[in-house]
Amino acid sequence: MLAGFSQGGAIALHTGLRYPQKLAGIMALSTYLPSADSLHREGTPENKSTPIFMAHGVFDPVIPLVMGAGSMTFMTGLGYAVEWKQYPMQHSVCAQEVADIGTWLRKVLKA
C-alpha cells in the first residue's frame, strides 16, 4: 500500500503505477499524476489493476481540482481502477474523507 497527501500523493501515484511488484492499493489525496505522458510506456502490468483512491478538495488553492480530476480521467482512460471523491474543502482533509478512506481501506485490505 502506498499513500500520500499533496506532493506525497504525487510520489505515491508516480512510483506505485511503475512499481514492478503488486501493491494492495494506492491512496492519493489532494494531488495529481506527475509525468503522466510517460505512464503508458512505464506503467507496470503488476499494478494495472491495483485499486486507486483519489480525493480532492473542490476549493483547493494549492493543487486545483482540475489537476486532480484531470489525472483521474487520464488514468481511467488508460484502464486504471480509480475511485474518485471530492469534498467541499481546501487543501486539507475532512471528516467525511477520513470515513471514506476507512471504507476503502477495509474493502481493499480484505480482498
N, C-alpha and C positions, 0 to 999 in steps of 0.2 A: 504494500500500500504506500503510495506517495501522496502527500498532501501539502498544500501551501496557500498562503494568502498574499495577494499582490505580486511582488517580484518572486516570492517563493512559489506561488501558483504557476507563474510562467516557467520557472525551472522544473516544477513537477510535470507540467504538460510536455515541455520540450524533451526532457530526459525520459519520462515514462513511456512516451509513444515510440521512442527509439531504443528502449532497453531490450536486450536480447533474451531476457528470461521473463516468464509470465508473472504479472503483478495481479494482486487481488482487486485493485482499483486505483483510480487517480481522482483526487479531490482538488479542485482549483477554484479558489474563492477570490472574487473581485480582481480578475486578471484577464489575460489574453494569451494566445498561442504565438510565441516568437518563432521566427524562421519558418513560417507556415509554407512558404513557397518550396521548401525542400522536403516537406513531410512525405509527399508521395514517393520520393526516392529513398528516404532514410528511415521511414517508419518500419518497424519490425512486425512480422506476421504474429509473433508471440503475443503482442499486445493490441492487435487489431480489434479483438472482441472484449478487451478489458473495459469494465464499467467505468464511466467518467461522470463525476458530479461537478457541475459548474453552477455557481451562484454569483449574482452581481447586484449591486445597488443601483436603482433607477436614477438616483441623483448623485452618482459618484463623480466628483470633480477631478480625481487623480487619474483614474483609468475610466474613461467614459464608457457607458453602457454599450455603445455601438461597437467598441473594440472587443468586449467580451462576447456579445451576441454574434458579431461577425466571425469570431473564432469558432464559436459553437456551430454556426451554419456551415462554415468551411469544413470542419471535422465531420459533421453529419453527412455532408456531401461526399466525403471520402469513405463513408461506411462505418465510422466510429459510432458507438452507442453512448450518446451524451444525454444525461438527464440535466435539464436546464431549469433554474429557478431564478426569479428576480424579486427584489423586495424594495419597499419604499424607504430607502436609506441612502446614506452617502458611502464613503469608502470605509466600511465598518462591517460588523457582524451584528445581527439582531436575534432576538429570542426565537422567532419562527425559523430562521435559518438554522440555528443550533438544533432545533427539533427535527427539521428536515434532514440534516446531516446524520442525526442519530438513526432515523428511519432508514436512510440509505445504507449506512454502515451495517446495521443489523441485517439488512437484506443481502448485501454483498458478502459479508463475512460468514453468513450462514450457508451460502451456496458452496 
